[in-house]
C-alpha cells in the first residue's frame, strides 16, 4: 500500500543528500518524486481524488503531468496554500521520469534548483517542512 507522506520525506532526504554530493541528475529525479508524493498526500485525504481502493487511477501520474490535473476546488479549504501554488505555472514542465535513463549532465543545475524549490514549497503546503503551508 502506498504511503505518500513517508515516501515524500524519503525522496526529499535522498535528493538533499545527492545534491550535497553534486549528483544533480539523481537529486533532481528525487525532488520530482518528493513533490509528486507531497501532492498525492493531499489528494488521498479528499474524496474527489480517491476510490475505495485509494488514489483514483486517473491520478496515477508523475508530477510533471499531475500538476495540471490536481487543481480542484476541494483543495482550497483543506490546503489553501497548495491550491494557490497549483495555480502558478508548472515548475515541473522540464522534469520527466524518463530522465532516469539519460546520460549524466542531462539536467542543469538551474532546473534542479527550480524543482528543489517547488518540491520544498509543496512539502510545506502539506505540512512536512517549514514554510508556506497556508
KENU-640181 format. One line per field, with one value per residue (C-alpha): residue number from 1; residue in three letters; chain; x, y, z. Coordinates in steps of 0.001 Angstrom, whole numbers. Example, Ala and Ser with C-alpha at 12.3 -4.5 7.8 and 13.67 -1.06 7.14 Angstrom:
! residues 2
nr	c(1 2)
rest	c(ALA SER)
kette	c(A A)
c1	c(12300 13670)
c2	c(-4500 -1060)
c3	c(7800 7140)
***
This chain:
! residues 134
nr	c(1 2 3 4 5 6 7 8 9 10 11 12 13 14 15 16 17 18 19 20 21 22 23 24 25 26 27 28 29 30 31 32 33 34 35 36 37 38 39 40 41 42 43 44 45 46 47 48 49 50 51 52 53 54 55 56 57 58 59 60 61 62 63 64 65 66 67 68 69 70 71 72 73 74 75 76 77 78 79 80 81 82 83 84 85 86 87 88 89 90 91 92 93 94 95 96 97 98 99 100 101 102 103 104 105 106 107 108 109 110 111 112 113 114 115 116 117 118 119 120 121 122 123 124 125 126 127 128 129 130 131 132 133 134)
rest	c(UNK UNK UNK UNK UNK UNK UNK UNK UNK UNK UNK UNK UNK UNK UNK UNK UNK UNK UNK UNK UNK UNK UNK UNK UNK UNK UNK UNK UNK UNK UNK UNK UNK UNK UNK UNK UNK UNK UNK UNK UNK UNK UNK UNK UNK UNK UNK UNK UNK UNK UNK UNK UNK UNK UNK UNK UNK UNK UNK UNK UNK UNK UNK UNK UNK UNK UNK UNK UNK UNK UNK UNK UNK UNK UNK UNK UNK UNK UNK UNK UNK UNK UNK UNK UNK UNK UNK UNK UNK UNK UNK UNK UNK UNK UNK UNK UNK UNK UNK UNK UNK UNK UNK UNK UNK UNK UNK UNK UNK UNK UNK UNK UNK UNK UNK UNK UNK UNK UNK UNK UNK UNK UNK UNK UNK UNK UNK UNK UNK UNK UNK UNK UNK UNK)
kette	c(A A A A A A A A A A A A A A A A A A A A A A A A A A A A A A A A A A A A A A A A A A A A A A A A A A A A A A A A A A A A A A A A A A A A A A A A A A A A A A A A A A A A A A A A A A A A A A A A A A A A A A A A A A A A A A A A A A A A A A A A A A A A A A A A A A A A A A)
c1	c(0 1196 2482 2837 3880 6798 7773 7730 10108 12366 12691 13324 16067 17671 17527 19221 21953 22572 22535 25207 27359 26748 24761 22458 20621 19642 18947 16579 14852 14183 12982 10353 9255 9170 6898 4683 4286 3501 697 -633 -540 -3044 -5106 -5631 -7329 -10043 -12888 -12582 -9346 -9981 -11895 -12422 -9020 -7109 -5953 -8093 -6216 -6658 -4163 -1503 716 4114 4471 5015 1574 -137 409 -2287 -4722 -4893 -6134 -9562 -11873 -11760 -8144 -8997 -10376 -8097 -4862 -5266 -1530 -1354 -4420 -2881 509 -1061 -2492 1042 2908 4021 7629 7983 7404 11131 11069 10362 10531 12328 15334 16449 17770 19656 23391 24931 24625 21229 19720 21018 21727 19153 16438 17394 17181 13749 12496 14032 12338 8995 9262 10163 7160 4844 6172 5495 1975 1079 2782 6002 8546 8501 7379 4316 1608 -1118)
c2	c(0 3473 5657 9003 11004 8715 8415 12209 12705 9828 11186 14700 13441 11398 14396 16609 14013 13664 17433 17903 15447 17343 14425 16810 14342 11916 14677 16255 12929 12587 16198 15370 12266 14159 16747 14069 12279 15568 16226 12702 13052 15893 14090 10804 12683 14032 12005 13890 12061 8628 5407 2669 1278 4532 7155 7125 5647 8887 10442 7762 10234 11756 15309 16870 15633 15602 19334 20309 17560 18363 21940 21301 23281 20575 21512 25128 24548 21718 23002 26676 27197 24176 25268 28704 27284 24915 27961 29037 27855 24230 24275 20599 21060 20338 17252 13843 10400 9146 11307 8410 6867 9958 10465 12326 16047 15962 18014 21526 22901 25609 23040 21124 24326 25096 21594 21675 24960 23770 20458 22281 24537 21576 19764 22920 23206 19760 20373 18367 21167 24655 27297 28019 25800 28369)
c3	c(0 -819 1974 270 3361 4197 546 134 3028 1959 -1577 -213 2097 -693 -3039 -469 105 -3619 -4166 -1468 -3429 -6705 -8136 -9984 -12225 -9483 -6963 -9470 -10003 -6278 -5948 -8552 -6687 -3376 -4984 -6514 -3199 -1431 -3925 -3548 246 -17 -2617 -754 2070 -217 -1770 -5065 -5827 -4331 -4721 -2149 -3193 -2672 -5135 -8282 -11254 -13199 -10784 -11050 -12886 -12289 -11066 -14489 -15611 -12221 -11669 -14171 -13173 -9457 -9235 -7796 -5536 -2862 -2144 -1412 2082 3206 1613 667 108 -2154 -4075 -4666 -5661 -8189 -9924 -10876 -13938 -13693 -12378 -13322 -17038 -17538 -15258 -16731 -15200 -18316 -17446 -15289 -18495 -19643 -19532 -16630 -17190 -18871 -16018 -15471 -12028 -12764 -13443 -10321 -8254 -9733 -8929 -5451 -4599 -5929 -4063 -856 -1239 -1907 1144 3142 1750 3073 6422 6060 6035 7486 5098 3091 4489 4050)
***
